[in-house]
Amino acid sequence: MAQADPPLRRTIKKTQLRQMVPLADSTIWEMERRGQFPRRFLLTPRCVVWDLAEVEAWLAHRRSSPIARATPPDVHRRHTRPVRAADRTGPRPFPG
């Protein structure tokens, strides 16, 4: 009996990934590092790809489990800096 070949898995490059997942490269890289996003792998020394099925599964999981919004910053804890007192004794030259 012949052994069945594993199914071919489709891969996508970064341009296709960006169309599916509108996150910055640095965000995707950080999420990969933390194990929160499918890992990329090398096809050749200069060609990086992602497994399409893994990315689609990640998107389906994100859609099914809502993520809480980030809390807005507390504006009362802001630190203000005074404006520097520049030499304002003479008239300022007109730009242009």
C-alpha positions as CSV (number, residue, x, y, z in Angstrom):
1,M,0.0,0.0,0.0
2,A,1.4,3.4,-1.0
3,Q,1.9,5.9,1.7
4,A,-0.3,9.1,1.3
5,D,1.6,12.3,0.8
6,P,0.9,15.0,3.3
7,P,-1.3,17.7,1.9
8,L,0.5,20.7,0.4
9,R,0.2,23.7,2.6
10,R,0.0,27.1,1.0
11,T,2.4,29.8,2.1
12,I,2.2,33.6,1.9
13,K,4.8,36.3,1.7
14,K,4.9,39.5,3.7
15,T,2.9,41.5,1.1
16,Q,0.0,39.1,1.2
17,L,0.2,38.9,5.0
18,R,-0.1,42.7,5.2
19,Q,-3.3,42.5,3.1
20,M,-4.8,40.0,5.5
21,V,-3.4,41.4,8.8
22,P,-3.1,45.2,9.0
23,L,-0.5,45.3,11.7
24,A,3.0,46.9,11.6
25,D,6.0,44.7,10.9
26,S,7.3,45.4,14.4
27,T,4.0,44.4,16.0
28,I,3.9,41.2,14.1
29,W,7.5,40.5,15.0
30,E,6.9,41.1,18.7
31,M,3.8,38.9,18.7
32,E,5.7,36.1,17.0
33,R,8.4,36.5,19.6
34,R,5.9,36.2,22.4
35,G,4.1,33.2,20.7
36,Q,0.9,35.2,20.0
37,F,1.2,35.0,16.2
38,P,2.1,32.2,13.7
39,R,5.9,32.0,13.2
40,R,7.5,32.8,9.9
41,F,10.0,30.5,8.3
42,L,12.6,30.6,5.6
43,L,12.0,29.0,2.2
44,T,15.4,30.2,1.1
45,P,18.0,32.3,2.8
46,R,16.2,35.4,1.4
47,C,12.5,34.4,1.3
48,V,10.4,34.5,4.4
49,V,6.9,33.1,4.4
50,W,4.0,32.2,6.8
51,D,1.7,29.2,6.6
52,L,-1.6,30.5,5.3
53,A,-3.7,28.0,7.3
54,E,-2.0,29.1,10.5
55,V,-2.6,32.8,9.8
56,E,-6.3,32.1,8.9
57,A,-6.7,30.0,12.1
58,W,-5.2,32.9,14.1
59,L,-7.6,35.4,12.5
60,A,-10.6,33.1,13.2
61,H,-9.5,32.8,16.8
62,R,-9.1,36.5,17.2
63,R,-12.5,37.1,15.7
64,S,-14.2,34.5,18.0
65,S,-12.6,35.7,21.3
66,P,-13.0,39.5,21.7
67,I,-10.1,41.5,23.1
68,A,-10.7,44.1,25.7
69,R,-9.9,47.7,24.7
70,A,-6.9,49.3,26.2
71,T,-7.7,51.7,29.0
72,P,-7.3,55.4,28.0
73,P,-4.5,57.3,29.6
74,D,-5.1,59.2,32.9
75,V,-4.7,62.8,31.8
76,H,-4.5,63.9,35.4
77,R,-1.1,62.2,35.7
78,R,0.5,64.1,32.8
79,H,3.6,66.0,33.5
80,T,3.9,69.4,31.8
81,R,7.1,71.1,31.1
82,P,7.3,74.9,31.2
83,V,8.1,76.7,28.0
84,R,11.7,77.7,27.8
85,A,12.2,81.4,28.2
86,A,14.0,82.2,25.0
87,D,15.6,85.6,24.3
88,R,12.4,87.6,23.7
89,T,13.7,91.0,24.3
90,G,14.0,92.1,20.6
91,P,11.7,91.7,17.7
92,R,11.6,88.3,16.1
93,P,12.8,88.2,12.5
94,F,10.1,87.4,10.0
95,P,10.6,84.1,8.4
96,G,10.9,84.1,4.6
